[in-house]
Amino acid sequence: MQSKNPVFARSNEFKSGGYATFDAPSSGRGAPPADASASTLEEWYRKPSATPTQSRRMTLDDVVVRTALLGGVLVLGAAAAWFANVGLLLAIGAALVGFVLAMWAQLSKKVRPGVMFAYAAVEGVFVGAISHAYSSLYDGIVGQAVLGTLGAFAAMLIAYKTGVIRNSPRFTKVLTIAGLGYLVFGLVNLAFAAFGGTSVYSAGGLLPVLVSGFGVVLASLFLVLDFDYVEQGVRNGLPVKESWRAAFGLVVTLVWLYLEILRLVAILRGDD
């Protein structure tokens, strides 16, 4: 069972098969046997390594710290774009560059913290520009969207940890189909609006609320996949460097969730 967050789906390290499914590390001591037991893995990690930092296993604290670092850079980029009041063209350019950087970080077999930080900075410019544009129309909307994002994150984390929502093959399959459908819908809607049509989100009535609300729920549920595969990574005893990949996946999902909530709040306030 693979995570459908593209960051984790690309990485063998976060599969449930454990560290025995990884490519052999470059520490000079090779990978543990495919049938290694927990005690064998413990002994393997204690062996001398050409790169001592790789002998330490990833912990939840490592993921939290790196998520905070990437999130901090994103917030700084957003603040810079906000106060500079960057234009729409620069915002679109930042979004495209951010997409390329995200794909680079995702598709690379090597963990690339530098690329991840670059993504956070560039994506922050896009988020800051979009947030400023919405704020000029609806006072206080950014604070509402931030609180909504934090609330959704906390709710999904509690639901996951208490077992109310758990990952499963069926859950992953349904969420994947829904995510792909939502992506196709978004691209079609964008193309339709670009050629003079009316966007679903500006059509008025209940439909925009339902569609945007679906996007918020979908992004929130993807957090469950992220939590599950972070937990799998910690349980499988990944090297500490893999915490960067886990943190990056969470940041990508949180940015998506924030933008969906921002749009939903704007639609709701526009109907007042």
C-alpha positions in Angstrom: 0.0 0.0 0.0 1.5 3.3 -1.1 0.8 6.8 -0.1 -0.8 8.9 -2.8 0.9 12.1 -1.6 3.3 12.2 -4.6 6.3 12.8 -2.2 5.7 9.6 -0.4 4.4 7.6 -3.4 7.7 8.1 -5.2 9.7 7.0 -2.2 10.3 3.3 -1.4 11.4 4.3 2.1 7.9 5.0 3.2 6.4 1.6 2.1 5.3 -0.8 4.8 8.0 -3.3 3.7 10.6 -1.5 5.9 14.2 -0.6 5.4 14.9 -3.9 3.6 13.1 -2.5 0.5 15.5 0.5 0.2 18.3 1.1 -2.2 21.6 0.3 -0.5 22.8 3.3 1.5 26.1 5.0 0.8 27.4 4.6 4.4 29.9 1.9 3.3 28.4 -0.9 5.4 25.6 -2.0 3.0 21.9 -2.6 3.7 20.6 -5.0 6.2 19.4 -8.4 5.0 15.9 -8.5 3.5 14.7 -10.8 6.3 16.3 -8.8 9.1 14.7 -9.0 12.5 14.3 -6.1 14.8 17.4 -7.2 16.8 19.4 -7.5 13.6 18.4 -4.0 12.5 19.4 -2.7 15.9 22.8 -4.3 15.6 23.2 -3.0 12.1 22.5 0.5 13.1 25.1 0.3 15.8 27.9 -0.7 13.4 30.5 1.9 12.6 29.6 4.0 9.6 31.6 6.2 7.1 28.9 8.8 7.7 28.0 8.7 11.4 25.0 10.9 11.0 23.3 8.2 8.9 23.4 5.7 11.7 20.7 7.6 13.7 17.2 6.6 12.9 14.4 9.1 12.0 12.1 10.1 14.8 8.9 12.0 15.0 10.7 14.9 16.5 13.0 15.0 13.4 9.9 15.3 11.2 8.4 18.0 13.3 11.5 20.1 13.4 12.1 19.9 9.7 8.4 20.6 8.9 8.7 23.7 11.1 11.9 24.8 9.3 10.3 24.4 5.8 7.1 26.0 7.0 9.1 28.9 8.5 10.8 29.6 5.1 7.4 29.4 3.4 6.0 32.0 5.8 8.9 34.3 5.2 8.5 34.0 1.5 4.8 34.7 1.9 5.4 37.7 4.1 7.9 39.2 1.6 5.4 38.8 -1.2 2.6 40.3 0.9 4.5 43.4 1.9 6.0 43.8 -1.6 2.5 43.4 -3.1 3.8 41.4 -6.0 1.7 41.3 -9.1 -0.3 38.4 -10.6 2.3 37.5 -13.2 5.0 37.1 -10.6 2.7 35.0 -8.5 1.9 32.7 -11.4 5.6 32.5 -12.2 6.3 31.5 -8.6 3.7 28.9 -8.7 5.2 27.3 -11.9 8.7 27.4 -10.5 7.4 25.9 -7.3 5.8 23.1 -9.2 9.1 22.3 -11.0 11.0 22.3 -7.7 8.4 20.1 -6.1 8.7 17.6 -8.9 12.5 17.7 -8.7 12.4 17.0 -5.0 9.8 14.3 -5.5 11.4 12.4 -8.4 15.0 12.5 -7.1 16.2 9.4 -5.4 18.5 11.5 -3.3 17.0 13.5 -0.5 17.5 17.2 -1.5 16.8 19.6 1.4 18.2 22.5 -0.6 15.5 22.0 -3.3 12.9 21.6 -0.6 13.9 24.9 0.9 13.8 26.6 -2.5 10.3 25.2 -3.1 9.2 26.6 0.3 10.6 30.0 -0.5 9.1 30.2 -4.0 5.8 28.7 -3.0 5.6 31.2 -0.2 5.7 34.0 -2.7 2.7 32.5 -4.5 0.8 31.9 -1.3 1.6 35.4 -0.1 0.5 37.0 -3.3 -2.8 35.1 -3.4 -3.4 35.8 0.2 -2.9 39.5 -0.3 -5.3 39.5 -3.2 -8.0 37.8 -1.1 -7.3 40.1 1.8 -7.9 43.2 -0.3 -11.4 41.9 -0.9 -12.3 40.4 2.4 -10.8 41.8 5.6 -9.4 39.2 8.0 -9.8 36.3 5.6 -6.2 35.2 5.9 -6.4 34.8 9.6 -9.6 32.7 9.2 -8.0 30.5 6.6 -4.9 30.0 8.8 -7.1 29.0 11.8 -9.1 26.7 9.5 -6.0 25.0 8.3 -4.6 24.5 11.8 -8.0 23.2 12.9 -8.3 20.8 10.1 -4.7 19.5 10.7 -5.5 19.0 14.4 -8.8 17.3 13.7 -7.2 14.9 11.2 -4.3 14.1 13.6 -6.7 13.4 16.4 -8.9 11.3 14.2 -5.9 9.3 13.0 -4.3 8.8 16.4 -7.6 7.7 18.0 -8.3 5.3 15.1 -11.5 7.1 14.0 -9.9 7.4 10.5 -7.3 4.8 9.5 -5.5 4.2 6.2 -6.4 1.1 4.3 -6.2 -0.2 0.7 -9.8 0.8 0.1 -9.4 4.2 1.7 -6.3 4.9 -0.4 -8.0 3.7 -3.6 -11.1 5.9 -3.0 -9.0 8.9 -2.1 -6.8 8.5 -5.1 -9.7 8.3 -7.5 -11.3 11.4 -5.9 -8.0 13.3 -6.0 -7.4 12.5 -9.7 -11.0 13.5 -10.5 -10.6 16.8 -8.6 -7.4 17.5 -10.4 -9.0 16.9 -13.8 -12.0 19.0 -12.9 -9.7 21.9 -11.7 -7.7 21.8 -15.0 -10.9 21.8 -17.1 -12.5 24.6 -15.1 -9.3 26.7 -15.4 -9.1 26.2 -19.1 -12.8 27.0 -19.5 -12.5 30.2 -17.5 -9.3 31.2 -19.4 -11.2 31.1 -22.7 -14.0 33.4 -21.6 -16.3 30.9 -19.8 -17.7 31.2 -16.3 -15.7 29.5 -13.6 -17.6 27.1 -11.3 -16.3 29.0 -8.3 -17.8 32.3 -9.5 -21.1 30.9 -10.8 -23.1 31.7 -7.7 -25.5 29.6 -5.7 -24.7 26.5 -3.8 -22.5 24.7 -6.4 -19.3 26.7 -5.7 -19.7 26.0 -1.9 -20.1 22.3 -2.5 -17.2 22.0 -4.9 -14.8 24.1 -2.7 -16.0 22.2 0.4 -15.2 19.0 -1.3 -11.7 20.3 -2.0 -11.2 21.1 1.7 -12.3 17.7 2.8 -10.2 16.0 0.2 -7.0 17.8 1.2 -7.8 17.1 4.8 -8.1 13.4 4.2 -4.8 13.4 2.4 -3.2 14.4 5.7 -4.3 11.0 7.0 -2.1 9.3 4.3 0.8 11.6 5.3 0.5 10.7 9.0 0.3 7.0 8.2 3.5 7.1 6.1 5.4 9.2 8.5 4.5 6.7 11.1 5.6 3.9 8.8 8.9 5.6 8.2 9.6 5.9 11.9 8.5 2.4 12.6 10.7 1.0 9.7 13.8 2.7 11.2 14.7 5.0 8.3 17.9 7.1 8.4 17.4 10.5 9.8 17.8 12.2 6.4 14.5 10.7 5.3 12.8 13.0 7.8 13.3 15.8 5.2 11.2 13.8 2.7 8.5 13.3 5.3 8.4 17.0 6.3 8.3 18.0 2.7 5.2 15.9 2.0 3.4 17.4 4.9 4.2 20.9 3.8 2.9 20.3 0.3 -0.4 19.0 1.7 -0.7 21.8 4.1 -0.2 24.4 1.4 -2.9 22.7 -0.7 -5.3 22.6 2.3 -4.7 26.3 3.1 -5.4 27.4 -0.4 -8.6 25.3 -0.5 -9.8 26.8 2.8 -8.9 30.3 1.6 -11.1 29.9 -1.5 -14.0 28.4 0.5 -14.0 31.2 3.0 -14.0 33.8 0.2 -16.9 32.1 -1.5 -18.9 32.0 1.8 -18.1 35.6 2.6 -18.9 36.7 -1.0 -22.5 35.3 -0.5 -23.1 37.4 2.6 
